[in-house]
């Protein structure tokens, strides 16, 4: 009976450790890395443009409320 309980507890620990392990990162080949970098740059540029618009709106709103 003790061996059974010990095996169940060990199984729980193994399951918990497996569930918390992060997934392995996929290997990026040269062909796959270039498009990903281009998409990342485009997204950053769009985000900056949106942030500038938002800042201008906030500035205009605060000037109008004064």
N, C-alpha and C positions, 0 to 999 in steps of 0.2 A: 504494500500500500504506500509506503514512504517513497519507493522508487517511482511509482506512478505519479504521485504529487510532485516530486522533484522534476520529472520529465515534463509535466504540464507547465510548471513554473518556468522551466528553461525554454519551453516553446513560446510562452508569452513574451519572455525577454527577447527572443530571437525575432518574433513577429514585430514587436515594437521597434527594434533596431532597424529592421528592414523597411518598415513604413516611414521612418524618419530619414532614411538615406536619400540624398538628392539623385535625380536622374543623371546619367552620364551625359556630358555635353557632346553633341554630334560633331564629328570631325569636319571642319570647314576646308573644302578644297579651294584651289586658286580660282576656279571658275565660279564657285558659289560666293566667294568673299567679295568680289568686285560689285555685283549688283546690290548686295546687302549694304555696302558702304555708301553707294550712291543713294539708296533709299533713305538711309539714315541722315545724310546731308540735306536732302530735300525736306524731310520732316522738320529738321532743326530750323531751316530757313522759314518755313511756314509758321512755325511756332513763334519765332522772333517777330515776324510781321504782325501776327495776331497780338502779341504782347504790346507792340508799339501802338496799335490801334486802340487797345484797351487803355493804355496809359494816356493817350490823347483824350479819349472820352472822359476819363476820370478827372483829368486836369480841367477840361471844359466845364464839367459838372461842378467842380469845386469853385471855379471862377464865377459861374453863374449864381451860385448860392451865396456868394459874399456880398 
